[in-house]
Every structure is written in structure tokens, then in C-alpha cells.
Amino acid sequence: MSNVVDIKNKDIEYKVPEEMEELMDEHFAALICRDKSIDSFWHAKRAITYGKVALKSNRKFWRLAKELYPDVADDSINWSYNAVRSLIIGRK
């Protein structure tokens, strides 16, 4: 896997492996389920559980990203995940 640097916009892009894609899919799915569960009084405990799942998968994703690409640990760059293109994008 190689990184692509766009000199014009100074964006740094890293391709995300399938295992990490699945973590973010789990994260987004848990957030949707949490939001749906919040609407019901009877599902408040379920909403908390989904929130924990979302947080755990998000933390694991970024921990793996920092291990795979040490540049991601640089706090001076704003890092985000693009689900459509399966990329981690860093903007200065």
C-alpha cells in the first residue's frame, strides 16, 4: 500500500485495509442504531450499548491506523476517514 500526496491541496491520503473498513462500517451502523433507539423510551439501555460499540470500534480503527501509518499520530494534521473512497485523509 502506498500513500498518495496531492501537492496542490497538500492532502495526504492512505488506503484503508478491509479489516479497518469493517471497523468503520460497524461504527457507523452502531451510530445509526443508537440514534434509532434513542427515539424510544423503552430502548434507552440499547442506545447506550450501541453507543459503546460505536466508540469502541472507532477507537480501534484509529489505533490500527496509527500503527499502520505512523504519520496519523501527528496531531498537527487534521485526519478524517472517507468511507466512500476507503481512505484516511490528512489536511494541513
PyMOL CGO cylinders between C-alpha atoms (Angstrom):
from pymol import cmd
from pymol.cgo import CYLINDER

trace = [
    CYLINDER, 0.00, 0.00, 0.00, 1.33, 3.36, -0.87, 0.3, 1, 1, 1, 1, 1, 1,
    CYLINDER, 1.33, 3.36, -0.87, 0.34, 6.81, 0.15, 0.3, 1, 1, 1, 1, 1, 1,
    CYLINDER, 0.34, 6.81, 0.15, -0.65, 9.47, -2.34, 0.3, 1, 1, 1, 1, 1, 1,
    CYLINDER, -0.65, 9.47, -2.34, 0.31, 13.08, -1.70, 0.3, 1, 1, 1, 1, 1, 1,
    CYLINDER, 0.31, 13.08, -1.70, -1.58, 15.77, -3.56, 0.3, 1, 1, 1, 1, 1, 1,
    CYLINDER, -1.58, 15.77, -3.56, 0.89, 18.66, -3.73, 0.3, 1, 1, 1, 1, 1, 1,
    CYLINDER, 0.89, 18.66, -3.73, -1.77, 21.14, -4.88, 0.3, 1, 1, 1, 1, 1, 1,
    CYLINDER, -1.77, 21.14, -4.88, -4.03, 20.75, -1.83, 0.3, 1, 1, 1, 1, 1, 1,
    CYLINDER, -4.03, 20.75, -1.83, -1.36, 19.31, 0.47, 0.3, 1, 1, 1, 1, 1, 1,
    CYLINDER, -1.36, 19.31, 0.47, -3.66, 16.40, 1.33, 0.3, 1, 1, 1, 1, 1, 1,
    CYLINDER, -3.66, 16.40, 1.33, -2.17, 13.12, 2.49, 0.3, 1, 1, 1, 1, 1, 1,
    CYLINDER, -2.17, 13.12, 2.49, -4.17, 10.00, 1.65, 0.3, 1, 1, 1, 1, 1, 1,
    CYLINDER, -4.17, 10.00, 1.65, -3.72, 6.45, 2.91, 0.3, 1, 1, 1, 1, 1, 1,
    CYLINDER, -3.72, 6.45, 2.91, -5.62, 3.44, 1.63, 0.3, 1, 1, 1, 1, 1, 1,
    CYLINDER, -5.62, 3.44, 1.63, -7.51, 1.58, 4.36, 0.3, 1, 1, 1, 1, 1, 1,
    CYLINDER, -7.51, 1.58, 4.36, -7.33, -2.24, 4.55, 0.3, 1, 1, 1, 1, 1, 1,
    CYLINDER, -7.33, -2.24, 4.55, -10.57, -4.23, 4.50, 0.3, 1, 1, 1, 1, 1, 1,
    CYLINDER, -10.57, -4.23, 4.50, -10.33, -5.11, 8.21, 0.3, 1, 1, 1, 1, 1, 1,
    CYLINDER, -10.33, -5.11, 8.21, -10.29, -1.41, 9.10, 0.3, 1, 1, 1, 1, 1, 1,
    CYLINDER, -10.29, -1.41, 9.10, -13.14, -0.69, 6.67, 0.3, 1, 1, 1, 1, 1, 1,
    CYLINDER, -13.14, -0.69, 6.67, -15.25, -3.21, 8.56, 0.3, 1, 1, 1, 1, 1, 1,
    CYLINDER, -15.25, -3.21, 8.56, -14.48, -1.44, 11.84, 0.3, 1, 1, 1, 1, 1, 1,
    CYLINDER, -14.48, -1.44, 11.84, -15.76, 1.86, 10.47, 0.3, 1, 1, 1, 1, 1, 1,
    CYLINDER, -15.76, 1.86, 10.47, -18.81, 0.13, 8.95, 0.3, 1, 1, 1, 1, 1, 1,
    CYLINDER, -18.81, 0.13, 8.95, -19.54, -1.25, 12.43, 0.3, 1, 1, 1, 1, 1, 1,
    CYLINDER, -19.54, -1.25, 12.43, -19.02, 2.22, 13.90, 0.3, 1, 1, 1, 1, 1, 1,
    CYLINDER, -19.02, 2.22, 13.90, -21.47, 3.92, 11.51, 0.3, 1, 1, 1, 1, 1, 1,
    CYLINDER, -21.47, 3.92, 11.51, -24.04, 1.11, 11.83, 0.3, 1, 1, 1, 1, 1, 1,
    CYLINDER, -24.04, 1.11, 11.83, -23.89, 1.32, 15.64, 0.3, 1, 1, 1, 1, 1, 1,
    CYLINDER, -23.89, 1.32, 15.64, -24.39, 5.09, 15.50, 0.3, 1, 1, 1, 1, 1, 1,
    CYLINDER, -24.39, 5.09, 15.50, -27.49, 4.66, 13.33, 0.3, 1, 1, 1, 1, 1, 1,
    CYLINDER, -27.49, 4.66, 13.33, -28.90, 2.00, 15.67, 0.3, 1, 1, 1, 1, 1, 1,
    CYLINDER, -28.90, 2.00, 15.67, -28.11, 4.19, 18.69, 0.3, 1, 1, 1, 1, 1, 1,
    CYLINDER, -28.11, 4.19, 18.69, -29.95, 7.14, 17.15, 0.3, 1, 1, 1, 1, 1, 1,
    CYLINDER, -29.95, 7.14, 17.15, -32.98, 4.98, 16.33, 0.3, 1, 1, 1, 1, 1, 1,
    CYLINDER, -32.98, 4.98, 16.33, -33.01, 3.52, 19.85, 0.3, 1, 1, 1, 1, 1, 1,
    CYLINDER, -33.01, 3.52, 19.85, -32.85, 6.94, 21.49, 0.3, 1, 1, 1, 1, 1, 1,
    CYLINDER, -32.85, 6.94, 21.49, -36.26, 7.76, 19.99, 0.3, 1, 1, 1, 1, 1, 1,
    CYLINDER, -36.26, 7.76, 19.99, -37.91, 5.12, 22.18, 0.3, 1, 1, 1, 1, 1, 1,
    CYLINDER, -37.91, 5.12, 22.18, -38.13, 5.32, 25.97, 0.3, 1, 1, 1, 1, 1, 1,
    CYLINDER, -38.13, 5.32, 25.97, -38.07, 1.53, 26.20, 0.3, 1, 1, 1, 1, 1, 1,
    CYLINDER, -38.07, 1.53, 26.20, -34.80, 1.20, 24.28, 0.3, 1, 1, 1, 1, 1, 1,
    CYLINDER, -34.80, 1.20, 24.28, -32.61, 3.60, 26.26, 0.3, 1, 1, 1, 1, 1, 1,
    CYLINDER, -32.61, 3.60, 26.26, -30.37, 0.79, 27.53, 0.3, 1, 1, 1, 1, 1, 1,
    CYLINDER, -30.37, 0.79, 27.53, -29.98, -0.49, 23.97, 0.3, 1, 1, 1, 1, 1, 1,
    CYLINDER, -29.98, -0.49, 23.97, -28.97, 3.01, 22.84, 0.3, 1, 1, 1, 1, 1, 1,
    CYLINDER, -28.97, 3.01, 22.84, -26.20, 3.07, 25.46, 0.3, 1, 1, 1, 1, 1, 1,
    CYLINDER, -26.20, 3.07, 25.46, -24.96, -0.33, 24.28, 0.3, 1, 1, 1, 1, 1, 1,
    CYLINDER, -24.96, -0.33, 24.28, -24.86, 0.80, 20.64, 0.3, 1, 1, 1, 1, 1, 1,
    CYLINDER, -24.86, 0.80, 20.64, -23.04, 3.98, 21.68, 0.3, 1, 1, 1, 1, 1, 1,
    CYLINDER, -23.04, 3.98, 21.68, -20.36, 1.90, 23.41, 0.3, 1, 1, 1, 1, 1, 1,
    CYLINDER, -20.36, 1.90, 23.41, -19.96, -0.33, 20.36, 0.3, 1, 1, 1, 1, 1, 1,
    CYLINDER, -19.96, -0.33, 20.36, -19.56, 2.73, 18.13, 0.3, 1, 1, 1, 1, 1, 1,
    CYLINDER, -19.56, 2.73, 18.13, -16.96, 4.28, 20.42, 0.3, 1, 1, 1, 1, 1, 1,
    CYLINDER, -16.96, 4.28, 20.42, -15.00, 1.03, 20.77, 0.3, 1, 1, 1, 1, 1, 1,
    CYLINDER, -15.00, 1.03, 20.77, -14.84, 0.37, 17.02, 0.3, 1, 1, 1, 1, 1, 1,
    CYLINDER, -14.84, 0.37, 17.02, -13.83, 3.99, 16.32, 0.3, 1, 1, 1, 1, 1, 1,
    CYLINDER, -13.83, 3.99, 16.32, -11.02, 3.85, 18.88, 0.3, 1, 1, 1, 1, 1, 1,
    CYLINDER, -11.02, 3.85, 18.88, -9.77, 0.53, 17.49, 0.3, 1, 1, 1, 1, 1, 1,
    CYLINDER, -9.77, 0.53, 17.49, -9.83, 1.92, 13.93, 0.3, 1, 1, 1, 1, 1, 1,
    CYLINDER, -9.83, 1.92, 13.93, -7.67, 4.93, 14.81, 0.3, 1, 1, 1, 1, 1, 1,
    CYLINDER, -7.67, 4.93, 14.81, -5.31, 2.82, 16.94, 0.3, 1, 1, 1, 1, 1, 1,
    CYLINDER, -5.31, 2.82, 16.94, -4.75, 0.48, 13.98, 0.3, 1, 1, 1, 1, 1, 1,
    CYLINDER, -4.75, 0.48, 13.98, -4.36, 3.46, 11.65, 0.3, 1, 1, 1, 1, 1, 1,
    CYLINDER, -4.36, 3.46, 11.65, -1.59, 4.88, 13.86, 0.3, 1, 1, 1, 1, 1, 1,
    CYLINDER, -1.59, 4.88, 13.86, 0.17, 1.50, 13.91, 0.3, 1, 1, 1, 1, 1, 1,
    CYLINDER, 0.17, 1.50, 13.91, -0.10, 1.06, 10.14, 0.3, 1, 1, 1, 1, 1, 1,
    CYLINDER, -0.10, 1.06, 10.14, 0.70, 4.67, 9.20, 0.3, 1, 1, 1, 1, 1, 1,
    CYLINDER, 0.70, 4.67, 9.20, 2.78, 6.42, 11.92, 0.3, 1, 1, 1, 1, 1, 1,
    CYLINDER, 2.78, 6.42, 11.92, 2.09, 9.83, 10.29, 0.3, 1, 1, 1, 1, 1, 1,
    CYLINDER, 2.09, 9.83, 10.29, -1.50, 9.57, 11.51, 0.3, 1, 1, 1, 1, 1, 1,
    CYLINDER, -1.50, 9.57, 11.51, -0.22, 10.12, 15.06, 0.3, 1, 1, 1, 1, 1, 1,
    CYLINDER, -0.22, 10.12, 15.06, 0.79, 13.67, 14.04, 0.3, 1, 1, 1, 1, 1, 1,
    CYLINDER, 0.79, 13.67, 14.04, -1.71, 15.93, 15.84, 0.3, 1, 1, 1, 1, 1, 1,
    CYLINDER, -1.71, 15.93, 15.84, -0.79, 18.97, 13.73, 0.3, 1, 1, 1, 1, 1, 1,
    CYLINDER, -0.79, 18.97, 13.73, -2.66, 17.40, 10.78, 0.3, 1, 1, 1, 1, 1, 1,
    CYLINDER, -2.66, 17.40, 10.78, -6.45, 17.05, 10.73, 0.3, 1, 1, 1, 1, 1, 1,
    CYLINDER, -6.45, 17.05, 10.73, -7.16, 13.38, 9.96, 0.3, 1, 1, 1, 1, 1, 1,
    CYLINDER, -7.16, 13.38, 9.96, -10.51, 12.06, 8.76, 0.3, 1, 1, 1, 1, 1, 1,
    CYLINDER, -10.51, 12.06, 8.76, -11.92, 8.89, 7.23, 0.3, 1, 1, 1, 1, 1, 1,
    CYLINDER, -11.92, 8.89, 7.23, -13.59, 8.91, 3.82, 0.3, 1, 1, 1, 1, 1, 1,
    CYLINDER, -13.59, 8.91, 3.82, -15.95, 5.91, 3.74, 0.3, 1, 1, 1, 1, 1, 1,
    CYLINDER, -15.95, 5.91, 3.74, -16.78, 6.25, 0.05, 0.3, 1, 1, 1, 1, 1, 1,
    CYLINDER, -16.78, 6.25, 0.05, -13.16, 6.06, -1.10, 0.3, 1, 1, 1, 1, 1, 1,
    CYLINDER, -13.16, 6.06, -1.10, -11.87, 3.97, 1.87, 0.3, 1, 1, 1, 1, 1, 1,
    CYLINDER, -11.87, 3.97, 1.87, -9.14, 6.50, 2.60, 0.3, 1, 1, 1, 1, 1, 1,
    CYLINDER, -9.14, 6.50, 2.60, -7.69, 8.22, 5.62, 0.3, 1, 1, 1, 1, 1, 1,
    CYLINDER, -7.69, 8.22, 5.62, -7.17, 11.83, 4.60, 0.3, 1, 1, 1, 1, 1, 1,
    CYLINDER, -7.17, 11.83, 4.60, -4.88, 14.31, 6.32, 0.3, 1, 1, 1, 1, 1, 1,
    CYLINDER, -4.88, 14.31, 6.32, -5.28, 18.05, 5.75, 0.3, 1, 1, 1, 1, 1, 1,
    CYLINDER, -5.28, 18.05, 5.75, -2.80, 20.63, 6.99, 0.3, 1, 1, 1, 1, 1, 1,
]
cmd.load_cgo(trace, "trace")
